[in-house]
Structure formats: structure tokens, C-alpha cells
Amino acid sequence: MIGLLKMTSKEFHQTIVMITHNPEIAKMADRVIRIEDGRIVQQ
């Protein structure tokens, strides 16, 4: 499913915002922003 989302986002020049607690899924992202207690702690 993640591969399909990445493929279609590139094809149609769209941004996908995904929220996950799964580090394996986060590794597939082009960019990861970590948030703790409502604050950005890492980009």
C-alpha cells in the first residue's frame, strides 16, 4: 500500500501526509518530522 501511495504521489505531483508510530513505515518516507508533546523535535 505504501508503495502505491508513493508511486501515485510522484505521478500526480501530490503531497501525502501520513502519521504513524511504526518506524518501519516511517523509513519509507522521503521526509520524517518527529513530534513530541505537540512540538517538533526533529526534522
PDB file of all heavy atoms in Angstrom:
ATOM      1  N   MET A   1       0.823  -1.187   0.000  1.00  0.00           N
ATOM      2  CA  MET A   1       0.000   0.000   0.000  1.00  0.00           C
ATOM      3  C   MET A   1       0.870   1.254   0.000  1.00  0.00           C
ATOM      4  O   MET A   1       0.572   2.211  -0.719  1.00  0.00           O
ATOM      5  CB  MET A   1      -0.918  -0.031   1.226  1.00  0.00           C
ATOM      6  CG  MET A   1      -1.883   1.078   1.252  1.00  0.00           C
ATOM      7  SD  MET A   1      -2.977   0.953  -0.146  1.00  0.00           S
ATOM      8  CE  MET A   1      -4.322   1.875   0.364  1.00  0.00           C
ATOM      9  N   ILE A   2       1.921   1.255   0.802  1.00  0.00           N
ATOM     10  CA  ILE A   2       2.805   2.418   0.870  1.00  0.00           C
ATOM     11  C   ILE A   2       3.458   2.667  -0.495  1.00  0.00           C
ATOM     12  O   ILE A   2       3.574   3.807  -0.948  1.00  0.00           O
ATOM     13  CB  ILE A   2       3.883   2.239   1.953  1.00  0.00           C
ATOM     14  CG1 ILE A   2       3.251   1.985   3.322  1.00  0.00           C
ATOM     15  CG2 ILE A   2       4.813   3.452   2.018  1.00  0.00           C
ATOM     16  CD1 ILE A   2       2.342   3.061   3.822  1.00  0.00           C
ATOM     17  N   GLY A   3       3.882   1.601  -1.146  1.00  0.00           N
ATOM     18  CA  GLY A   3       4.481   1.734  -2.475  1.00  0.00           C
ATOM     19  C   GLY A   3       3.523   2.352  -3.475  1.00  0.00           C
ATOM     20  O   GLY A   3       3.922   3.183  -4.301  1.00  0.00           O
ATOM     21  N   LEU A   4       2.271   1.974  -3.411  1.00  0.00           N
ATOM     22  CA  LEU A   4       1.254   2.535  -4.299  1.00  0.00           C
ATOM     23  C   LEU A   4       1.056   4.029  -4.024  1.00  0.00           C
ATOM     24  O   LEU A   4       0.959   4.833  -4.948  1.00  0.00           O
ATOM     25  CB  LEU A   4      -0.070   1.788  -4.129  1.00  0.00           C
ATOM     26  CG  LEU A   4      -1.229   2.247  -4.996  1.00  0.00           C
ATOM     27  CD1 LEU A   4      -0.898   2.067  -6.474  1.00  0.00           C
ATOM     28  CD2 LEU A   4      -2.487   1.482  -4.636  1.00  0.00           C
ATOM     29  N   LEU A   5       1.030   4.402  -2.761  1.00  0.00           N
ATOM     30  CA  LEU A   5       0.898   5.816  -2.413  1.00  0.00           C
ATOM     31  C   LEU A   5       2.079   6.629  -2.937  1.00  0.00           C
ATOM     32  O   LEU A   5       1.900   7.718  -3.487  1.00  0.00           O
ATOM     33  CB  LEU A   5       0.789   5.989  -0.895  1.00  0.00           C
ATOM     34  CG  LEU A   5      -0.534   5.598  -0.268  1.00  0.00           C
ATOM     35  CD1 LEU A   5      -0.419   5.606   1.251  1.00  0.00           C
ATOM     36  CD2 LEU A   5      -1.646   6.525  -0.707  1.00  0.00           C
ATOM     37  N   LYS A   6       3.294   6.101  -2.763  1.00  0.00           N
ATOM     38  CA  LYS A   6       4.478   6.809  -3.256  1.00  0.00           C
ATOM     39  C   LYS A   6       4.450   6.958  -4.769  1.00  0.00           C
ATOM     40  O   LYS A   6       4.765   8.014  -5.312  1.00  0.00           O
ATOM     41  CB  LYS A   6       5.749   6.073  -2.819  1.00  0.00           C
ATOM     42  CG  LYS A   6       6.078   6.256  -1.355  1.00  0.00           C
ATOM     43  CD  LYS A   6       7.399   5.627  -1.011  1.00  0.00           C
ATOM     44  CE  LYS A   6       8.481   6.524  -1.526  1.00  0.00           C
ATOM     45  NZ  LYS A   6       9.758   6.414  -0.859  1.00  0.00           N
ATOM     46  N   MET A   7       4.060   5.888  -5.460  1.00  0.00           N
ATOM     47  CA  MET A   7       4.016   5.915  -6.916  1.00  0.00           C
ATOM     48  C   MET A   7       3.009   6.951  -7.419  1.00  0.00           C
ATOM     49  O   MET A   7       3.322   7.761  -8.293  1.00  0.00           O
ATOM     50  CB  MET A   7       3.648   4.529  -7.462  1.00  0.00           C
ATOM     51  CG  MET A   7       3.624   4.449  -8.978  1.00  0.00           C
ATOM     52  SD  MET A   7       3.108   2.839  -9.584  1.00  0.00           S
ATOM     53  CE  MET A   7       1.388   2.821  -9.110  1.00  0.00           C
ATOM     54  N   THR A   8       1.817   6.942  -6.859  1.00  0.00           N
ATOM     55  CA  THR A   8       0.797   7.879  -7.328  1.00  0.00           C
ATOM     56  C   THR A   8       1.123   9.314  -6.945  1.00  0.00           C
ATOM     57  O   THR A   8       0.816  10.235  -7.693  1.00  0.00           O
ATOM     58  CB  THR A   8      -0.602   7.496  -6.819  1.00  0.00           C
ATOM     59  OG1 THR A   8      -0.586   7.423  -5.398  1.00  0.00           O
ATOM     60  CG2 THR A   8      -1.051   6.169  -7.378  1.00  0.00           C
ATOM     61  N   SER A   9       1.770   9.521  -5.788  1.00  0.00           N
ATOM     62  CA  SER A   9       2.118  10.889  -5.406  1.00  0.00           C
ATOM     63  C   SER A   9       3.143  11.477  -6.364  1.00  0.00           C
ATOM     64  O   SER A   9       3.083  12.657  -6.693  1.00  0.00           O
ATOM     65  CB  SER A   9       2.630  10.949  -3.969  1.00  0.00           C
ATOM     66  OG  SER A   9       3.918  10.391  -3.864  1.00  0.00           O
ATOM     67  N   LYS A  10       4.081  10.668  -6.828  1.00  0.00           N
ATOM     68  CA  LYS A  10       5.065  11.152  -7.801  1.00  0.00           C
ATOM     69  C   LYS A  10       4.420  11.386  -9.161  1.00  0.00           C
ATOM     70  O   LYS A  10       4.702  12.375  -9.823  1.00  0.00           O
ATOM     71  CB  LYS A  10       6.216  10.162  -7.914  1.00  0.00           C
ATOM     72  CG  LYS A  10       7.113  10.188  -6.708  1.00  0.00           C
ATOM     73  CD  LYS A  10       8.274   9.245  -6.840  1.00  0.00           C
ATOM     74  CE  LYS A  10       9.076   9.293  -5.548  1.00  0.00           C
ATOM     75  NZ  LYS A  10      10.287   8.520  -5.603  1.00  0.00           N
ATOM     76  N   GLU A  11       3.560  10.486  -9.557  1.00  0.00           N
ATOM     77  CA  GLU A  11       2.914  10.592 -10.871  1.00  0.00           C
ATOM     78  C   GLU A  11       2.032  11.833 -10.966  1.00  0.00           C
ATOM     79  O   GLU A  11       2.010  12.516 -11.988  1.00  0.00           O
ATOM     80  CB  GLU A  11       2.083   9.343 -11.147  1.00  0.00           C
ATOM     81  CG  GLU A  11       1.437   9.337 -12.499  1.00  0.00           C
ATOM     82  CD  GLU A  11       0.670   8.040 -12.791  1.00  0.00           C
ATOM     83  OE1 GLU A  11       0.981   7.014 -12.165  1.00  0.00           O
ATOM     84  OE2 GLU A  11      -0.235   8.093 -13.633  1.00  0.00           O
ATOM     85  N   PHE A  12       1.307  12.140  -9.903  1.00  0.00           N
ATOM     86  CA  PHE A  12       0.362  13.250  -9.926  1.00  0.00           C
ATOM     87  C   PHE A  12       0.881  14.490  -9.205  1.00  0.00           C
ATOM     88  O   PHE A  12       0.141  15.444  -8.990  1.00  0.00           O
ATOM     89  CB  PHE A  12      -0.981  12.810  -9.339  1.00  0.00           C
ATOM     90  CG  PHE A  12      -1.651  11.744 -10.152  1.00  0.00           C
ATOM     91  CD1 PHE A  12      -1.694  10.430  -9.704  1.00  0.00           C
ATOM     92  CD2 PHE A  12      -2.218  12.041 -11.383  1.00  0.00           C
ATOM     93  CE1 PHE A  12      -2.298   9.438 -10.462  1.00  0.00           C
ATOM     94  CE2 PHE A  12      -2.831  11.058 -12.146  1.00  0.00           C
ATOM     95  CZ  PHE A  12      -2.862   9.746 -11.678  1.00  0.00           C
ATOM     96  N   HIS A  13       2.161  14.473  -8.792  1.00  0.00           N
ATOM     97  CA  HIS A  13       2.804  15.613  -8.129  1.00  0.00           C
ATOM     98  C   HIS A  13       2.006  16.067  -6.908  1.00  0.00           C
ATOM     99  O   HIS A  13       1.686  17.243  -6.750  1.00  0.00           O
ATOM    100  CB  HIS A  13       3.006  16.774  -9.106  1.00  0.00           C
ATOM    101  CG  HIS A  13       3.731  16.368 -10.339  1.00  0.00           C
ATOM    102  ND1 HIS A  13       5.095  16.134 -10.357  1.00  0.00           N
ATOM    103  CD2 HIS A  13       3.298  16.098 -11.594  1.00  0.00           C
ATOM    104  CE1 HIS A  13       5.459  15.770 -11.569  1.00  0.00           C
ATOM    105  NE2 HIS A  13       4.384  15.743 -12.339  1.00  0.00           N
ATOM    106  N   GLN A  14       1.687  15.108  -6.044  1.00  0.00           N
ATOM    107  CA  GLN A  14       0.907  15.389  -4.848  1.00  0.00           C
ATOM    108  C   GLN A  14       1.729  15.083  -3.600  1.00  0.00           C
ATOM    109  O   GLN A  14       2.627  14.254  -3.622  1.00  0.00           O
ATOM    110  CB  GLN A  14      -0.365  14.544  -4.815  1.00  0.00           C
ATOM    111  CG  GLN A  14      -1.316  14.857  -5.937  1.00  0.00           C
ATOM    112  CD  GLN A  14      -2.512  13.926  -5.944  1.00  0.00           C
ATOM    113  OE1 GLN A  14      -2.431  12.785  -5.517  1.00  0.00           O
ATOM    114  NE2 GLN A  14      -3.628  14.419  -6.450  1.00  0.00           N
ATOM    115  N   THR A  15       1.375  15.759  -2.536  1.00  0.00           N
ATOM    116  CA  THR A  15       1.990  15.517  -1.236  1.00  0.00           C
ATOM    117  C   THR A  15       1.061  14.637  -0.413  1.00  0.00           C
ATOM    118  O   THR A  15      -0.154  14.856  -0.397  1.00  0.00           O
ATOM    119  CB  THR A  15       2.218  16.846  -0.490  1.00  0.00           C
ATOM    120  OG1 THR A  15       3.114  17.636  -1.262  1.00  0.00           O
ATOM    121  CG2 THR A  15       2.786  16.620   0.886  1.00  0.00           C
ATOM    122  N   ILE A  16       1.644  13.671   0.268  1.00  0.00           N
ATOM    123  CA  ILE A  16       0.872  12.810   1.162  1.00  0.00           C
ATOM    124  C   ILE A  16       1.408  13.010   2.572  1.00  0.00           C
ATOM    125  O   ILE A  16       2.614  12.921   2.803  1.00  0.00           O
ATOM    126  CB  ILE A  16       0.997  11.332   0.760  1.00  0.00           C
ATOM    127  CG1 ILE A  16       0.378  11.137  -0.620  1.00  0.00           C
ATOM    128  CG2 ILE A  16       0.356  10.427   1.801  1.00  0.00           C
ATOM    129  CD1 ILE A  16       0.536   9.760  -1.184  1.00  0.00           C
ATOM    130  N   VAL A  17       0.525  13.310   3.498  1.00  0.00           N
ATOM    131  CA  VAL A  17       0.891  13.441   4.898  1.00  0.00           C
ATOM    132  C   VAL A  17       0.387  12.193   5.603  1.00  0.00           C
ATOM    133  O   VAL A  17      -0.810  11.892   5.579  1.00  0.00           O
ATOM    134  CB  VAL A  17       0.279  14.711   5.530  1.00  0.00           C
ATOM    135  CG1 VAL A  17       0.616  14.783   7.004  1.00  0.00           C
ATOM    136  CG2 VAL A  17       0.757  15.950   4.790  1.00  0.00           C
ATOM    137  N   MET A  18       1.310  11.475   6.223  1.00  0.00           N
ATOM    138  CA  MET A  18       0.948  10.230   6.900  1.00  0.00           C
ATOM    139  C   MET A  18       1.446  10.292   8.338  1.00  0.00           C
ATOM    140  O   MET A  18       2.557  10.761   8.596  1.00  0.00           O
ATOM    141  CB  MET A  18       1.607   9.041   6.195  1.00  0.00           C
ATOM    142  CG  MET A  18       1.245   7.721   6.818  1.00  0.00           C
ATOM    143  SD  MET A  18       2.041   6.325   6.004  1.00  0.00           S
ATOM    144  CE  MET A  18       1.448   6.515   4.341  1.00  0.00           C
ATOM    145  N   ILE A  19       0.642   9.844   9.241  1.00  0.00           N
ATOM    146  CA  ILE A  19       1.007   9.805  10.648  1.00  0.00           C
ATOM    147  C   ILE A  19       1.101   8.341  11.060  1.00  0.00           C
ATOM    148  O   ILE A  19       0.184   7.563  10.808  1.00  0.00           O
ATOM    149  CB  ILE A  19      -0.043  10.541  11.499  1.00  0.00           C
ATOM    150  CG1 ILE A  19      -0.135  11.991  11.046  1.00  0.00           C
ATOM    151  CG2 ILE A  19       0.280  10.435  12.974  1.00  0.00           C
ATOM    152  CD1 ILE A  19      -1.354  12.708  11.523  1.00  0.00           C
ATOM    153  N   THR A  20       2.242   7.967  11.678  1.00  0.00           N
ATOM    154  CA  THR A  20       2.431   6.593  12.083  1.00  0.00           C
ATOM    155  C   THR A  20       3.309   6.507  13.320  1.00  0.00           C
ATOM    156  O   THR A  20       4.120   7.395  13.587  1.00  0.00           O
ATOM    157  CB  THR A  20       3.048   5.747  10.955  1.00  0.00           C
ATOM    158  OG1 THR A  20       3.131   4.384  11.378  1.00  0.00           O
ATOM    159  CG2 THR A  20       4.436   6.229  10.584  1.00  0.00           C
ATOM    160  N   HIS A  21       3.142   5.442  14.057  1.00  0.00           N
ATOM    161  CA  HIS A  21       4.027   5.120  15.182  1.00  0.00           C
ATOM    162  C   HIS A  21       4.961   3.979  14.794  1.00  0.00           C
ATOM    163  O   HIS A  21       5.788   3.570  15.592  1.00  0.00           O
ATOM    164  CB  HIS A  21       3.200   4.705  16.405  1.00  0.00           C
ATOM    165  CG  HIS A  21       2.388   5.826  16.970  1.00  0.00           C
ATOM    166  ND1 HIS A  21       2.916   6.739  17.847  1.00  0.00           N
ATOM    167  CD2 HIS A  21       1.104   6.193  16.772  1.00  0.00           C
ATOM    168  CE1 HIS A  21       1.978   7.612  18.172  1.00  0.00           C
ATOM    169  NE2 HIS A  21       0.873   7.308  17.528  1.00  0.00           N
ATOM    170  N   ASN A  22       4.820   3.507  13.558  1.00  0.00           N
ATOM    171  CA  ASN A  22       5.596   2.372  13.077  1.00  0.00           C
ATOM    172  C   ASN A  22       6.890   2.859  12.413  1.00  0.00           C
ATOM    173  O   ASN A  22       6.851   3.455  11.337  1.00  0.00           O
ATOM    174  CB  ASN A  22       4.753   1.571  12.083  1.00  0.00           C
ATOM    175  CG  ASN A  22       5.417   0.300  11.632  1.00  0.00           C
ATOM    176  OD1 ASN A  22       6.630   0.225  11.505  1.00  0.00           O
ATOM    177  ND2 ASN A  22       4.610  -0.712  11.372  1.00  0.00           N
ATOM    178  N   PRO A  23       8.047   2.588  13.031  1.00  0.00           N
ATOM    179  CA  PRO A  23       9.308   3.066  12.458  1.00  0.00           C
ATOM    180  C   PRO A  23       9.633   2.458  11.099  1.00  0.00           C
ATOM    181  O   PRO A  23      10.299   3.086  10.275  1.00  0.00           O
ATOM    182  CB  PRO A  23      10.362   2.693  13.497  1.00  0.00           C
ATOM    183  CG  PRO A  23       9.707   1.757  14.438  1.00  0.00           C
ATOM    184  CD  PRO A  23       8.237   1.904  14.293  1.00  0.00           C
ATOM    185  N   GLU A  24       9.170   1.258  10.820  1.00  0.00           N
ATOM    186  CA  GLU A  24       9.423   0.621   9.520  1.00  0.00           C
ATOM    187  C   GLU A  24       8.696   1.373   8.405  1.00  0.00           C
ATOM    188  O   GLU A  24       9.226   1.546   7.316  1.00  0.00           O
ATOM    189  CB  GLU A  24       9.004  -0.856   9.542  1.00  0.00           C
ATOM    190  CG  GLU A  24       9.828  -1.706  10.485  1.00  0.00           C
ATOM    191  CD  GLU A  24      11.310  -1.679  10.146  1.00  0.00           C
ATOM    192  OE1 GLU A  24      11.661  -1.825   8.954  1.00  0.00           O
ATOM    193  OE2 GLU A  24      12.115  -1.494  11.067  1.00  0.00           O
ATOM    194  N   ILE A  25       7.498   1.801   8.663  1.00  0.00           N
ATOM    195  CA  ILE A  25       6.753   2.580   7.671  1.00  0.00           C
ATOM    196  C   ILE A  25       7.387   3.966   7.519  1.00  0.00           C
ATOM    197  O   ILE A  25       7.520   4.470   6.406  1.00  0.00           O
ATOM    198  CB  ILE A  25       5.265   2.686   8.062  1.00  0.00           C
ATOM    199  CG1 ILE A  25       4.608   1.310   7.931  1.00  0.00           C
ATOM    200  CG2 ILE A  25       4.536   3.712   7.198  1.00  0.00           C
ATOM    201  CD1 ILE A  25       3.183   1.245   8.393  1.00  0.00           C
ATOM    202  N   ALA A  26       7.815   4.564   8.614  1.00  0.00           N
ATOM    203  CA  ALA A  26       8.436   5.885   8.562  1.00  0.00           C
ATOM    204  C   ALA A  26       9.714   5.867   7.731  1.00  0.00           C
ATOM    205  O   ALA A  26      10.034   6.852   7.055  1.00  0.00           O
ATOM    206  CB  ALA A  26       8.725   6.384   9.972  1.00  0.00           C
ATOM    207  N   LYS A  27      10.440   4.756   7.726  1.00  0.00           N
ATOM    208  CA  LYS A  27      11.677   4.635   6.941  1.00  0.00           C
ATOM    209  C   LYS A  27      11.416   4.760   5.440  1.00  0.00           C
ATOM    210  O   LYS A  27      12.314   5.113   4.687  1.00  0.00           O
ATOM    211  CB  LYS A  27      12.358   3.294   7.212  1.00  0.00           C
ATOM    212  CG  LYS A  27      13.041   3.200   8.537  1.00  0.00           C
ATOM    213  CD  LYS A  27      13.679   1.833   8.699  1.00  0.00           C
ATOM    214  CE  LYS A  27      14.249   1.652  10.085  1.00  0.00           C
ATOM    215  NZ  LYS A  27      14.810   0.307  10.272  1.00  0.00           N
ATOM    216  N   MET A  28      10.216   4.482   5.004  1.00  0.00           N
ATOM    217  CA  MET A  28       9.870   4.538   3.584  1.00  0.00           C
ATOM    218  C   MET A  28       9.588   5.965   3.110  1.00  0.00           C
ATOM    219  O   MET A  28       9.509   6.213   1.914  1.00  0.00           O
ATOM    220  CB  MET A  28       8.651   3.672   3.307  1.00  0.00           C
ATOM    221  CG  MET A  28       8.860   2.219   3.574  1.00  0.00           C
ATOM    222  SD  MET A  28       7.337   1.320   3.261  1.00  0.00           S
ATOM    223  CE  MET A  28       7.657  -0.184   4.152  1.00  0.00           C
ATOM    224  N   ALA A  29       9.457   6.889   4.037  1.00  0.00           N
ATOM    225  CA  ALA A  29       9.094   8.263   3.689  1.00  0.00           C
ATOM    226  C   ALA A  29      10.288   9.022   3.126  1.00  0.00           C
ATOM    227  O   ALA A  29      11.437   8.720   3.420  1.00  0.00           O
ATOM    228  CB  ALA A  29       8.571   8.979   4.924  1.00  0.00           C
ATOM    229  N   ASP A  30       9.998  10.042   2.318  1.00  0.00           N
ATOM    230  CA  ASP A  30      11.032  10.929   1.807  1.00  0.00           C
ATOM    231  C   ASP A  30      11.467  11.918   2.886  1.00  0.00           C
ATOM    232  O   ASP A  30      12.599  12.389   2.884  1.00  0.00           O
ATOM    233  CB  ASP A  30      10.512  11.714   0.595  1.00  0.00           C
ATOM    234  CG  ASP A  30      10.185  10.792  -0.574  1.00  0.00           C
ATOM    235  OD1 ASP A  30      10.887   9.788  -0.757  1.00  0.00           O
ATOM    236  OD2 ASP A  30       9.225  11.103  -1.296  1.00  0.00           O
ATOM    237  N   ARG A  31      10.566  12.237   3.791  1.00  0.00           N
ATOM    238  CA  ARG A  31      10.847  13.193   4.861  1.00  0.00           C
ATOM    239  C   ARG A  31      10.072  12.778   6.104  1.00  0.00           C
ATOM    240  O   ARG A  31       8.905  12.409   6.016  1.00  0.00           O
ATOM    241  CB  ARG A  31      10.415  14.584   4.418  1.00  0.00           C
ATOM    242  CG  ARG A  31      10.671  15.646   5.429  1.00  0.00           C
ATOM    243  CD  ARG A  31      10.290  17.005   4.873  1.00  0.00           C
ATOM    244  NE  ARG A  31      10.545  18.020   5.888  1.00  0.00           N
ATOM    245  CZ  ARG A  31      10.079  19.233   5.827  1.00  0.00           C
ATOM    246  NH1 ARG A  31       9.325  19.606   4.812  1.00  0.00           N
ATOM    247  NH2 ARG A  31      10.345  20.105   6.763  1.00  0.00           N
ATOM    248  N   VAL A  32      10.716  12.841   7.266  1.00  0.00           N
ATOM    249  CA  VAL A  32      10.079  12.489   8.537  1.00  0.00           C
ATOM    250  C   VAL A  32      10.225  13.661   9.494  1.00  0.00           C
ATOM    251  O   VAL A  32      11.317  14.206   9.658  1.00  0.00           O
ATOM    252  CB  VAL A  32      10.727  11.221   9.157  1.00  0.00           C
ATOM    253  CG1 VAL A  32      10.129  10.925  10.521  1.00  0.00           C
ATOM    254  CG2 VAL A  32      10.565  10.024   8.234  1.00  0.00           C
ATOM    255  N   ILE A  33       9.141  14.045  10.105  1.00  0.00           N
ATOM    256  CA  ILE A  33       9.145  15.088  11.127  1.00  0.00           C
ATOM    257  C   ILE A  33       8.640  14.447  12.410  1.00  0.00           C
ATOM    258  O   ILE A  33       7.532  13.926  12.446  1.00  0.00           O
ATOM    259  CB  ILE A  33       8.245  16.279  10.731  1.00  0.00           C
ATOM    260  CG1 ILE A  33       8.751  16.899   9.435  1.00  0.00           C
ATOM    261  CG2 ILE A  33       8.189  17.303  11.858  1.00  0.00           C
ATOM    262  CD1 ILE A  33       7.847  17.959   8.865  1.00  0.00           C
ATOM    263  N   ARG A  34       9.469  14.477  13.446  1.00  0.00           N
ATOM    264  CA  ARG A  34       9.097  13.876  14.725  1.00  0.00           C
ATOM    265  C   ARG A  34       8.476  14.919  15.636  1.00  0.00           C
ATOM    266  O   ARG A  34       9.012  16.017  15.792  1.00  0.00           O
ATOM    267  CB  ARG A  34      10.344  13.313  15.414  1.00  0.00           C
ATOM    268  CG  ARG A  34      10.245  11.843  15.595  1.00  0.00           C
ATOM    269  CD  ARG A  34      11.479  11.273  16.230  1.00  0.00           C
ATOM    270  NE  ARG A  34      11.069  10.793  17.521  1.00  0.00           N
ATOM    271  CZ  ARG A  34      11.763  10.900  18.617  1.00  0.00           C
ATOM    272  NH1 ARG A  34      12.937  11.453  18.610  1.00  0.00           N
ATOM    273  NH2 ARG A  34      11.293  10.430  19.730  1.00  0.00           N
ATOM    274  N   ILE A  35       7.349  14.556  16.245  1.00  0.00           N
ATOM    275  CA  ILE A  35       6.636  15.460  17.141  1.00  0.00           C
ATOM    276  C   ILE A  35       6.470  14.780  18.486  1.00  0.00           C
ATOM    277  O   ILE A  35       6.060  13.621  18.554  1.00  0.00           O
ATOM    278  CB  ILE A  35       5.254  15.838  16.566  1.00  0.00           C
ATOM    279  CG1 ILE A  35       5.429  16.543  15.224  1.00  0.00           C
ATOM    280  CG2 ILE A  35       4.461  16.689  17.552  1.00  0.00           C
ATOM    281  CD1 ILE A  35       4.128  16.829  14.501  1.00  0.00           C
ATOM    282  N   GLU A  36       6.816  15.490  19.539  1.00  0.00           N
ATOM    283  CA  GLU A  36       6.602  15.004  20.907  1.00  0.00           C
ATOM    284  C   GLU A  36       5.908  16.096  21.702  1.00  0.00           C
ATOM    285  O   GLU A  36       6.336  17.257  21.664  1.00  0.00           O
ATOM    286  CB  GLU A  36       7.930  14.653  21.577  1.00  0.00           C
ATOM    287  CG  GLU A  36       8.590  13.418  21.009  1.00  0.00           C
ATOM    288  CD  GLU A  36       9.891  13.066  21.713  1.00  0.00           C
ATOM    289  OE1 GLU A  36      10.172  13.643  22.786  1.00  0.00           O
ATOM    290  OE2 GLU A  36      10.633  12.241  21.173  1.00  0.00           O
ATOM    291  N   ASP A  37       4.872  15.732  22.400  1.00  0.00           N
ATOM    292  CA  ASP A  37       4.101  16.682  23.226  1.00  0.00           C
ATOM    293  C   ASP A  37       3.687  17.912  22.424  1.00  0.00           C
ATOM    294  O   ASP A  37       3.735  19.045  22.920  1.00  0.00           O
ATOM    295  CB  ASP A  37       4.905  17.101  24.458  1.00  0.00           C
ATOM    296  CG  ASP A  37       5.171  15.922  25.387  1.00  0.00           C
ATOM    297  OD1 ASP A  37       4.321  15.030  25.481  1.00  0.00           O
ATOM    298  OD2 ASP A  37       6.262  15.905  25.999  1.00  0.00           O
ATOM    299  N   GLY A  38       3.323  17.708  21.167  1.00  0.00           N
ATOM    300  CA  GLY A  38       2.825  18.793  20.330  1.00  0.00           C
ATOM    301  C   GLY A  38       3.892  19.714  19.768  1.00  0.00           C
ATOM    302  O   GLY A  38       3.573  20.736  19.163  1.00  0.00           O
ATOM    303  N   ARG A  39       5.167  19.349  19.936  1.00  0.00           N
ATOM    304  CA  ARG A  39       6.262  20.187  19.438  1.00  0.00           C
ATOM    305  C   ARG A  39       7.157  19.386  18.481  1.00  0.00           C
ATOM    306  O   ARG A  39       7.410  18.209  18.724  1.00  0.00           O
ATOM    307  CB  ARG A  39       7.105  20.709  20.583  1.00  0.00           C
ATOM    308  CG  ARG A  39       6.332  21.637  21.467  1.00  0.00           C
ATOM    309  CD  ARG A  39       7.206  22.253  22.499  1.00  0.00           C
ATOM    310  NE  ARG A  39       6.386  23.173  23.290  1.00  0.00           N
ATOM    311  CZ  ARG A  39       6.850  23.886  24.252  1.00  0.00           C
ATOM    312  NH1 ARG A  39       8.117  23.823  24.583  1.00  0.00           N
ATOM    313  NH2 ARG A  39       6.049  24.683  24.908  1.00  0.00           N
ATOM    314  N   ILE A  40       7.624  20.059  17.454  1.00  0.00           N
ATOM    315  CA  ILE A  40       8.554  19.423  16.516  1.00  0.00           C
ATOM    316  C   ILE A  40       9.890  19.279  17.225  1.00  0.00           C
ATOM    317  O   ILE A  40      10.470  20.243  17.708  1.00  0.00           O
ATOM    318  CB  ILE A  40       8.714  20.253  15.224  1.00  0.00           C
ATOM    319  CG1 ILE A  40       7.368  20.312  14.492  1.00  0.00           C
ATOM    320  CG2 ILE A  40       9.800  19.670  14.345  1.00  0.00           C
ATOM    321  CD1 ILE A  40       7.358  21.229  13.295  1.00  0.00           C
ATOM    322  N   VAL A  41      10.394  18.024  17.281  1.00  0.00           N
ATOM    323  CA  VAL A  41      11.667  17.776  17.955  1.00  0.00           C
ATOM    324  C   VAL A  41      12.762  17.359  16.984  1.00  0.00           C
ATOM    325  O   VAL A  41      13.936  17.397  17.338  1.00  0.00           O
ATOM    326  CB  VAL A  41      11.526  16.714  19.069  1.00  0.00           C
ATOM    327  CG1 VAL A  41      10.655  17.237  20.183  1.00  0.00           C
ATOM    328  CG2 VAL A  41      10.990  15.410  18.523  1.00  0.00           C
ATOM    329  N   GLN A  42      12.384  16.962  15.769  1.00  0.00           N
ATOM    330  CA  GLN A  42      13.378  16.527  14.796  1.00  0.00           C
ATOM    331  C   GLN A  42      12.797  16.597  13.404  1.00  0.00           C
ATOM    332  O   GLN A  42      11.660  16.205  13.175  1.00  0.00           O
ATOM    333  CB  GLN A  42      13.811  15.091  15.101  1.00  0.00           C
ATOM    334  CG  GLN A  42      14.894  14.556  14.233  1.00  0.00           C
ATOM    335  CD  GLN A  42      15.257  13.123  14.618  1.00  0.00           C
ATOM    336  OE1 GLN A  42      14.622  12.522  15.466  1.00  0.00           O
ATOM    337  NE2 GLN A  42      16.272  12.604  14.000  1.00  0.00           N
ATOM    338  N   GLN A  43      13.607  17.096  12.442  1.00  0.00           N
ATOM    339  CA  GLN A  43      13.164  17.142  11.047  1.00  0.00           C
ATOM    340  C   GLN A  43      14.113  16.344  10.192  1.00  0.00           C
ATOM    341  O   GLN A  43      15.245  16.218  10.436  1.00  0.00           O
ATOM    342  CB  GLN A  43      13.109  18.568  10.531  1.00  0.00           C
ATOM    343  CG  GLN A  43      11.966  19.327  11.111  1.00  0.00           C
ATOM    344  CD  GLN A  43      11.743  20.637  10.380  1.00  0.00           C
ATOM    345  OE1 GLN A  43      11.913  20.734   9.189  1.00  0.00           O
ATOM    346  NE2 GLN A  43      11.347  21.639  11.132  1.00  0.00           N
TER     347      GLN A  43
END
